[in-house]
Each structure stands twice: as C-alpha cells, then as structure tokens.
Amino acid sequence: MFRRTALALLVAAGLAITSPLAIASHGPKPASASGSCSVSGNVVSASGLPSDELINFMGSDSSRSWSWALGYTSDGTWSVSVPPPNGSTTYQFVSRTWGPDGSKYSVFASCSA
C-alpha cells in the first residue's frame, strides 16, 4: 500500500513540475509573416499558413476593425469572404490572441486592398 501511495505522489509531483513547461511550449510563437495573402473582389485568400495553430482573421479600414476566429487549416490555405472595403483596408491572418483584450498576436500573412 505504501509503495502505491509513494508512486502516486511521485507521478503527481512529476506532473506538477512538467505541466508549466508543457503549457509554455504551446504558447504563442514569434511573429512571422511567412505566408502570402491576396485580395480578389470580396475574397481574401492566404497560403503558407501554419497547419498546427488556430487561425484568426482581422481586418481594418478607416472607420472600423473586425476579427473572426477561423479554425485550423490542414493544407495551409484559407479564403474568407469580406464586406466591401471602405477605403484602404488591411487584412491579416493571425495566431490566437493573448494579452490585454487580445491585443497581442503573431501575423502569418497580411495584405491590403
């Protein structure tokens, strides 16, 4: 009985020590806009996106900003239908957000129309 209890405590201690490391390794990666992005009419397309990270989409023009959670891509590509632009508009395919009000993220691809 003592050996089982001791083993259970060792396993629990090991998990407690390694858990923060496991969480940290899944955190945000450095900003890297290695993908490409293009706009054709009301469709924004990207390629070269990571296949192992959540992809979000952000847009901004002179009067507003918006963002959508897209999901994961198995082939590194994504196309998004967007509203008609209101002047110069910037589009970004980004990582999950963190920090105050989701203000921090890594940019995977960016383009303007």
Helices and strands as residue ranges (DSSP letters): H 2-25, E 36-40, E 43-47, E 55-60, E 65-71, E 78-81, E 90-94, G 100-102, E 107-112
